[in-house]
Amino acid sequence: MLTSGAPIVYRHGRVIDDPFIFVDDGAALPSGPVIVSLKRYLAEKPGLLSRGGPVGVRLESSQSPELLGDTGKLALVELHIPHFKDGRVFSWARLLRSRLGFSGEIRVAGHFLLDQIAFLLRVGVDSFVLPERMTAADVARAVAMISNVYQPAADGRITVQDLRLRATLLAAE
């Protein structure tokens, strides 16, 4: 059941009842999964990671994921977009998946457009905090906008070139 006033999170094709709570700097940490700012994470890292519950970190678009250091114990990284013209989130998601080897959830929040969703999925994003103006049906349509892909990406989808090669090999049998 979705909590009233809680952010609406779309993940892997559906709206989920998200257990993560964003905790402001200086506020007491509740039990359960939390998301904290990068500033708080860096200041309280040992205590946060040893508390027992899943920990996520919110990065503003001006904050590189490389500032996190080892991401192995993080459950979630939330990439916050302050305005839709800021495309660094694409680079940060790709960096988290490829160079930093992050296997947890990558979430996007803030000002993003429906047109960007399919591309955000391609670079490794798992979930989205839906703005008020966006519905789960809108996101589902946006996800389906790209049916075939030409470049390899973090989502591991088969490229058109690979599909053509498979077809050629099958025809040769």
C-alpha positions in Angstrom: 0.0 0.0 0.0 1.4 3.4 -1.0 1.8 5.8 1.9 0.0 9.1 1.4 2.5 11.9 0.7 5.3 9.5 0.0 7.0 9.8 -3.4 5.6 7.6 -6.1 8.4 5.3 -7.4 8.3 3.5 -10.7 10.6 0.5 -10.9 10.8 -2.3 -13.5 7.4 -1.7 -15.1 5.3 -0.8 -12.1 4.7 1.6 -9.2 6.2 0.1 -6.0 5.7 0.7 -2.3 9.1 2.1 -1.7 10.6 1.5 1.8 13.4 4.2 1.4 12.9 7.4 3.3 15.0 10.5 2.6 16.5 11.9 5.8 17.6 15.5 6.0 21.0 16.3 7.3 21.0 16.5 11.1 17.7 14.6 11.5 17.6 11.4 13.5 17.8 8.3 11.4 14.7 6.0 11.5 15.0 2.3 11.4 14.7 0.8 8.0 16.0 1.9 4.6 17.2 5.5 4.3 18.6 7.9 1.7 21.0 10.6 2.9 22.8 13.4 1.2 26.4 12.9 0.0 27.6 15.4 2.7 26.0 13.3 5.5 27.1 10.0 3.9 30.8 11.1 3.8 30.6 12.5 7.4 28.9 9.5 8.9 29.8 6.7 6.6 31.0 4.1 9.1 28.0 4.6 11.3 25.5 4.6 8.4 26.9 1.4 6.9 27.0 -0.4 10.3 23.4 0.5 11.3 21.9 -2.7 9.8 19.4 -1.1 7.4 19.9 -0.5 3.7 21.5 2.9 2.9 21.1 5.1 -0.2 22.8 8.3 -1.1 21.3 11.2 -3.0 23.7 12.9 -5.4 23.0 16.3 -6.9 23.9 16.5 -10.5 27.0 18.6 -9.6 28.3 15.7 -7.5 30.2 12.9 -9.2 29.6 9.4 -8.1 33.3 9.0 -7.8 33.0 11.0 -4.5 31.3 8.0 -3.0 34.4 5.8 -3.0 33.5 2.1 -2.6 29.9 1.7 -3.5 29.7 -2.0 -2.6 27.7 -1.5 0.6 25.2 1.0 -0.8 21.7 -0.3 -1.7 20.7 2.7 -3.8 22.1 5.9 -5.4 19.5 8.5 -6.2 20.5 11.0 -8.9 18.7 14.3 -8.4 18.2 16.5 -11.5 17.6 20.1 -10.5 16.3 21.1 -13.9 15.6 19.2 -17.1 18.5 20.8 -19.1 21.1 19.1 -16.8 22.2 15.9 -18.6 25.0 14.9 -16.2 22.7 12.3 -14.7 23.2 10.2 -17.9 27.0 10.2 -17.4 26.7 9.5 -13.7 24.4 6.5 -14.1 26.7 5.1 -16.8 29.8 5.7 -14.6 28.1 4.0 -11.6 27.4 0.9 -13.7 30.6 0.7 -15.8 33.6 2.1 -14.1 32.4 1.9 -10.5 30.7 -1.5 -10.8 27.7 -0.4 -8.8 25.1 -3.2 -8.7 22.5 -1.6 -6.5 19.5 0.4 -7.5 20.0 3.7 -9.5 17.1 6.0 -9.1 16.4 9.3 -10.8 14.4 12.1 -9.1 13.7 15.7 -9.9 13.1 17.3 -13.3 13.3 14.8 -16.0 11.2 14.4 -19.2 9.3 11.4 -20.5 11.5 11.6 -23.6 14.5 10.9 -21.4 13.2 7.8 -19.6 14.1 5.1 -22.2 17.6 6.6 -22.5 18.0 6.7 -18.7 17.2 3.0 -18.6 19.8 2.3 -21.3 22.6 3.8 -19.1 21.6 1.8 -16.0 18.8 3.6 -14.2 16.4 1.2 -12.4 13.7 3.5 -11.0 12.2 6.9 -11.1 10.5 9.2 -8.5 7.6 10.3 -10.5 6.8 14.1 -10.6 3.2 15.1 -10.0 2.5 15.6 -13.7 3.7 12.1 -14.7 1.8 8.8 -14.3 2.9 5.2 -14.4 1.1 4.8 -17.7 3.1 7.7 -19.1 6.3 6.0 -18.1 5.3 2.7 -19.5 4.7 4.4 -22.9 8.1 6.1 -22.7 9.9 2.9 -21.9 8.4 1.3 -25.1 9.5 4.2 -27.3 12.8 2.5 -28.2 12.2 -1.0 -29.7 15.6 -1.6 -31.2 19.0 -0.3 -30.1 22.2 0.3 -32.1 24.8 0.7 -29.4 25.7 -1.6 -26.5 24.8 0.0 -23.1 24.5 -0.8 -19.4 21.0 -2.3 -19.9 22.5 -5.2 -21.8 20.0 -5.1 -24.6 20.8 -6.9 -27.9 21.9 -4.5 -30.6 20.6 -4.4 -34.1 24.0 -5.5 -35.3 23.8 -8.6 -33.1 20.3 -9.4 -34.3 21.5 -9.2 -37.9 24.4 -11.5 -37.1 22.2 -14.0 -35.5 19.8 -13.9 -38.5 22.7 -14.4 -40.9 24.1 -17.4 -38.8 20.7 -19.0 -38.6 20.2 -18.6 -42.3 23.5 -20.3 -43.0 22.6 -23.4 -41.0 
